Amino acid sequence: MKTFILICSVIVFTFVSSCKKEHGQDAIVVQNCLGYYLRINAEDYYICNQESMKDYADGDAVVASVMRTERCNPSGVCLIVHPTAGYVTVQEIK
């Protein structure tokens, strides 16, 4: 019986730990004349739904839930090129 409880505890702990990773990632907000990016694991991802970032400034540390997106067009116009690791839609940000 003790073995059964131990195994169930490990399974529950593993499930709860993995859920946290799915729901949010530590990120840094990067803003330039092209718009907002999220820096996750040293790579910048362009945010397609820019309006979700109106309350955040360049350099803010956030926890964000994002969904990868095929492509979207930058909303800003400027003469710089900002390398991007991809495009994301922010689902939740704190």
ABEGO torsion letter per residue (X at the ends): XAAAAAAAAAAAAAAAAAAAAAABBBBBBBBBAAEBBBBBGGBBBBBABAAAAAABBBGBBBBBBBBBBABBBBABBBABBBBBAEBBBBABBX
